[in-house]
Amino acid sequence: MKHAAVKHSARAGARKARGAARRLKAGAGPAREADAAAQPGAVHPGAVQPGAVQPGADQPGADQPAGGRRWLMQLPYLLVLAGLVAGLATARGGGQAVKGGTLVIAGALLAGSLMRLVLPDGRAGMLASRRRLADVAVLGALGAGLLVAGLFAVVTS
């Protein structure tokens, strides 16, 4: 994970590179390129500076699949969300159903933790909100806590 200042400087470098590429396309002829190259510290407009991000790499959706396959990347998140909704709907029944709803929610969170553990970052969708270990730990702890609460809770009718 990059530090915020490093990420900012990389984005600034990418913006400069995109601007230089646009100027080159707009008609910066050989004479202008020769003048720019003659100046000390000048960089050729088409050259990529060390550590610079390629143009378009910081744009949203640059690394995502095109078309209708984007929603497939969110499938793990949607499965966990569906489990949470099913658990809440079950728990709404009252009485013994609260225990069952708690177990359904625990199962959904533990399944989300397992999916986050085994899926690569690009396929985890919105389950990947932090580092992998942090996501797995939070989802696993919440799921285990609800599992214990659901198994050992005494429900009075």
C-alpha positions in Angstrom: 0.0 0.0 0.0 1.4 3.3 -1.0 1.7 6.3 1.2 -0.7 9.1 0.3 2.1 11.5 -0.8 3.6 8.8 -3.0 0.3 8.0 -4.6 -0.4 11.8 -5.1 3.0 12.3 -6.8 2.4 9.3 -9.0 -0.9 10.7 -10.1 0.7 14.1 -10.8 3.3 12.4 -12.9 0.6 10.5 -14.8 -1.2 13.8 -15.5 2.0 15.4 -16.8 2.6 12.4 -19.1 -1.0 12.5 -20.4 -0.6 16.3 -21.1 2.6 15.8 -22.9 1.0 13.0 -25.0 -1.9 15.3 -25.9 0.5 18.1 -26.8 2.5 15.7 -29.0 -0.7 14.6 -30.8 -1.9 18.3 -31.2 1.1 19.1 -33.4 4.2 19.6 -31.4 6.5 19.2 -34.5 10.1 18.1 -34.6 11.3 21.7 -34.0 9.4 21.9 -30.7 10.7 18.5 -29.6 14.3 19.5 -30.5 13.9 22.7 -28.5 12.5 20.8 -25.5 15.2 18.3 -25.7 17.9 21.0 -25.7 16.8 22.4 -22.4 18.5 21.0 -19.3 16.4 18.6 -17.4 13.8 18.3 -20.2 12.0 15.1 -20.8 10.9 13.9 -24.1 7.1 14.1 -24.3 6.6 10.4 -25.1 9.1 9.2 -22.5 7.9 7.5 -19.4 9.5 8.8 -16.3 10.8 6.3 -13.7 8.1 5.7 -11.1 5.4 7.3 -13.2 2.0 5.6 -13.6 1.0 4.9 -17.1 -1.8 7.1 -18.5 -5.2 5.8 -17.7 -4.0 3.6 -14.9 -5.6 5.8 -12.2 -8.9 6.2 -14.0 -11.8 4.3 -12.5 -12.7 1.1 -14.3 -9.3 0.9 -16.1 -8.7 -2.6 -14.7 -12.3 -3.8 -14.7 -13.9 -6.0 -17.3 -16.0 -4.3 -19.8 -19.6 -4.8 -20.6 -22.0 -6.9 -18.5 -19.4 -8.8 -16.6 -18.8 -6.1 -14.1 -21.6 -7.2 -11.9 -20.0 -10.7 -11.7 -17.1 -9.0 -9.7 -19.7 -8.0 -7.0 -21.2 -11.5 -6.8 -19.4 -12.4 -3.5 -20.6 -9.2 -1.9 -24.2 -9.8 -3.2 -24.2 -13.3 -1.8 -23.2 -12.1 1.7 -25.8 -9.3 1.4 -28.5 -11.8 0.4 -27.5 -13.9 3.5 -27.8 -10.9 5.8 -31.3 -10.0 4.4 -32.4 -13.6 4.7 -31.2 -13.7 8.3 -32.9 -10.5 9.2 -36.2 -11.7 7.6 -35.9 -15.0 9.5 -35.2 -13.2 12.8 -38.2 -11.0 12.3 -40.5 -13.9 13.0 -39.8 -13.6 16.7 -39.4 -16.3 19.4 -37.2 -19.2 18.3 -36.8 -17.6 14.8 -34.4 -15.0 16.3 -32.0 -17.8 17.1 -32.2 -19.2 13.5 -31.9 -15.7 12.0 -28.7 -15.1 14.1 -27.3 -18.3 12.8 -28.1 -17.5 9.2 -26.4 -14.1 9.5 -23.4 -15.7 11.2 -23.1 -18.2 8.3 -23.3 -15.4 5.8 -20.5 -13.5 7.5 -18.3 -16.6 7.8 -18.9 -17.4 4.1 -17.9 -13.8 3.3 -14.8 -14.2 5.3 -13.9 -17.5 3.5 -14.6 -15.9 0.1 -12.4 -12.9 0.9 -9.6 -15.3 2.0 -9.6 -17.4 -1.1 -10.5 -14.9 -3.9 -7.9 -12.6 -5.4 -8.3 -8.9 -4.8 -9.6 -8.3 -8.3 -12.4 -10.8 -7.9 -13.5 -10.0 -4.3 -15.5 -6.9 -5.4 -16.7 -4.8 -2.5 -15.7 -7.4 0.0 -12.2 -6.1 -0.4 -12.4 -2.8 1.5 -9.1 -3.1 3.4 -6.2 -5.5 3.4 -7.1 -9.1 3.0 -6.1 -10.1 6.6 -8.1 -7.2 8.1 -11.2 -8.1 6.1 -11.0 -11.8 6.9 -10.4 -11.0 10.6 -13.3 -8.6 10.9 -15.8 -10.8 9.0 -14.6 -13.9 10.9 -14.8 -12.3 14.3 -18.3 -11.0 13.7 -19.5 -14.3 12.2 -17.9 -16.3 15.1 -19.5 -14.0 17.7 -22.9 -14.3 16.2 -22.5 -18.0 15.8 -21.7 -18.4 19.5 -24.5 -16.0 20.4 -26.9 -18.0 18.3 -25.9 -21.4 19.6 -25.9 -20.5 23.3 -28.6 -17.9 23.5 -31.6 -18.8 25.6 -34.8 -17.6 23.9 -37.8 -17.1 26.1 -41.1 -17.2 24.3 
